[in-house]
Each structure stands twice: as C-alpha cells, then as structure tokens.
Amino acid sequence: MHKIALYDLDKTITTKPTWTPFLIAAARARAPWRLTLLPIAGGWGLAHKMGAASRAGVKARAQALLIGPALPDPARRLLAERFAARVRLRPGALARIAADRAEGYRLVLATASFGYYAGAIAARLGFDAVIATEAAQDAHGWRPRLVGENCYGAAKLRRITAWLDAQGIARDAARLRFYSDHVSDAPTLAWADEAFAVNPDGRLRRLAQARGWPVLDWG
C-alpha cells in the first residue's frame, strides 16, 4: 500500500499566501520600478473576485506586469531559493510533515502556486514531489503564460490523479491524506481517505463539521 500525504501550500503550510509576495520580491530584485504597477495588478485581482476575470488570466498578466516578459532560469532559481528561505511557515505544519515522514508517507505538495518557486519551498521541507501550476518556458526563461490548468479547485484533483497515473499508482493501492485551509480544495478533501481542514476559512470549517473532517490548528 502506497502511503501519500498531500499538502496544500498557501495558508496551510505557510502563514500567508505566497504568490503576490513572490512577485513583489522578484520585482524589487530585478526592476524596482515595476512596484509602481502593483495597483494595476490589484485591480485585476478585484476583477477576478467580481467574476470579470479568470484566476489563470490574472496570474499570467500579473507575472508579465511585475516580472516582465521572461524570467531567465538562473535568476528564477536565485529568487525562488531566497524567497523560500524567508517564507513564514506554520509550526504545526512542520511538526505534521515530520510526523508523516516518520510514518513512511510520501510527501507531495499540491498547490495552485507556480511550481517555479513553490518547488524551492518544497525542497527545503524535504517533499518528494510537487504538483503545481506551471508556466511556459523557452530559451529565454519562464514566460507569463500557463501550461495546462491552473492547479486550483477541481483542477487540482485532476492533476493529482494524473500524477498518480504517471507514477503507476492505482487509487485503490494508495492511502491518501490531504491537508488544506480553503474550501476550494473540497473536491480533493472529499476524494482523500483522510481529510484535514487546517486553520480553515469559514466555509471550509462548516463543511468539515458537516463531513466529520478533523479541524487542525497549526498556529
């Protein structure tokens, strides 16, 4: 039996979301003048909340605005490693990751964040695999264009099942745990053998109470 522990990233393992802070850090390091464009990106975020823009579209446009048309891979690696070293982590997450590892679980990060920086966080934490939103890449570097689906909501579950298939792991041959803070992960929580609502938002807390999922406080 394959034992796999799946973790969301933003506000599950970390204390805060990571995407906007990474963009700000990248802009500050590479072209500080781009920070003056933050209100534009904020406006796109508001448009998404109002249903006038897609989450994937906002991500791509925000990357182009604050990082530029291409992020060379050497610069990307340096930015990702510096960011991963500074990101604030929940103490309870670190303890649970260590406990799952000790129990023989394979650790998999499943996040809507971009893999080109989330992978550095996962590496510092000793994760075995990363399932994340992916950006296009060519000879000039990482481009502000998504490859495949934004790894969010039901798409995250599709990405996880595709990863299992690629690993040659049948669903009935795996014991799966999943930890998340947000109700958007309800499809994966319902699919997992063990679902944990971590410092949940109000909607996930209510759903967890209705479904009997443990609610964890990781600080």
Backbone hydrogen bonds, N-H to C=O, Kabsch-Sander energy under -0.5 kcal/mol:
donor,donor_aa,acceptor,acceptor_aa,energy
2,H,173,A,-3.0
4,I,2,H,-0.6
4,I,175,R,-2.8
5,A,106,R,-3.0
6,L,4,I,-0.6
6,L,177,R,-3.3
7,Y,108,V,-2.5
8,D,179,Y,-2.4
11,K,16,K,-0.7
12,T,9,L,-1.6
13,I,9,L,-2.0
14,T,9,L,-2.0
15,T,88,R,-2.0
22,F,18,T,-2.3
23,L,19,W,-2.3
24,I,20,T,-2.6
25,A,21,P,-2.4
26,A,22,F,-2.7
27,A,23,L,-2.7
28,R,24,I,-2.7
29,A,25,A,-1.9
30,R,26,A,-2.4
31,A,27,A,-2.4
34,R,31,A,-2.6
35,L,32,P,-1.8
36,T,33,W,-1.5
37,L,34,R,-2.0
38,L,35,L,-1.5
40,I,37,L,-1.1
41,A,37,L,-1.5
42,G,38,L,-2.6
43,G,39,P,-2.0
44,W,40,I,-1.8
45,G,41,A,-2.1
46,L,42,G,-2.0
47,A,43,G,-2.1
48,H,44,W,-2.1
49,K,45,G,-2.0
50,M,46,L,-1.6
51,G,48,H,-1.8
52,A,47,A,-3.0
53,A,47,A,-0.7
58,V,54,S,-2.2
59,K,55,R,-2.2
60,A,56,A,-2.2
61,R,57,G,-2.4
62,A,58,V,-2.7
63,Q,59,K,-2.1
64,A,60,A,-2.1
65,L,61,R,-2.3
66,L,62,A,-2.4
67,I,63,Q,-2.5
68,G,63,Q,-1.3
71,L,142,W,-1.8
76,R,72,P,-2.5
77,R,73,D,-2.8
78,L,74,P,-1.9
79,L,75,A,-2.7
80,A,76,R,-2.8
81,E,77,R,-2.4
82,R,78,L,-2.3
83,F,79,L,-2.6
84,A,80,A,-2.7
85,A,81,E,-1.6
86,R,82,R,-0.9
86,R,83,F,-0.9
87,V,83,F,-1.7
90,R,13,I,-3.5
92,G,218,W,-2.1
93,A,90,R,-0.5
94,L,90,R,-1.8
95,A,91,P,-2.0
96,R,92,G,-2.3
97,I,93,A,-2.8
98,A,94,L,-2.0
99,A,95,A,-2.0
100,D,96,R,-3.0
101,R,97,I,-2.3
102,A,98,A,-2.2
103,E,99,A,-1.6
104,G,101,R,-1.5
105,Y,100,D,-2.6
106,R,3,K,-3.2
108,V,5,A,-2.6
108,V,106,R,-0.5
109,L,129,A,-2.4
110,A,7,Y,-3.1
110,A,108,V,-0.5
111,T,109,L,-0.5
111,T,131,I,-2.7
115,G,133,T,-2.9
117,Y,114,F,-1.4
118,A,114,F,-2.5
119,G,115,G,-1.9
120,A,117,Y,-0.9
121,I,117,Y,-1.1
122,A,118,A,-2.5
123,A,119,G,-2.2
124,R,120,A,-1.7
125,L,121,I,-1.4
126,G,122,A,-0.6
126,G,123,A,-0.9
127,F,122,A,-2.6
128,D,107,L,-2.3
129,A,107,L,-1.3
131,I,109,L,-3.6
132,A,130,V,-0.5
133,T,113,S,-1.8
134,E,147,V,-0.6
136,A,145,R,-3.1
138,D,141,G,-2.3
141,G,138,D,-1.5
142,W,71,L,-2.7
143,R,136,A,-3.1
145,R,143,R,-2.3
147,V,134,E,-2.9
148,G,146,L,-0.6
152,Y,150,N,-2.6
155,A,152,Y,-1.6
156,K,153,G,-0.9
157,L,153,G,-1.1
158,R,154,A,-1.9
159,R,155,A,-2.3
160,I,156,K,-2.4
161,T,157,L,-2.5
162,A,158,R,-2.1
163,W,159,R,-2.1
164,L,160,I,-2.5
165,D,161,T,-2.2
166,A,162,A,-2.4
167,Q,163,W,-1.8
168,G,164,L,-0.5
168,G,165,D,-1.3
169,I,164,L,-2.7
170,A,168,G,-0.6
173,A,170,A,-1.8
174,A,171,R,-1.4
175,R,2,H,-3.7
176,L,174,A,-0.6
177,R,4,I,-2.5
178,F,194,E,-2.2
179,Y,6,L,-2.0
180,S,196,F,-2.0
185,D,182,H,-1.9
186,A,183,V,-2.1
189,L,185,D,-2.5
190,A,186,A,-2.7
191,W,187,P,-1.2
192,A,188,T,-1.9
193,D,176,L,-1.2
194,E,176,L,-2.0
196,F,178,F,-2.3
197,A,214,P,-2.6
198,V,180,S,-2.9
198,V,196,F,-0.7
199,N,197,A,-0.6
199,N,216,L,-3.2
201,D,181,D,-1.9
205,R,201,D,-2.6
206,R,202,G,-2.1
207,L,203,R,-2.1
208,A,204,L,-3.1
209,Q,205,R,-2.1
210,A,206,R,-1.9
211,R,207,L,-2.5
212,G,208,A,-1.5
213,W,208,A,-1.9
216,L,197,A,-3.1
216,L,214,P,-0.5
218,W,216,L,-0.7
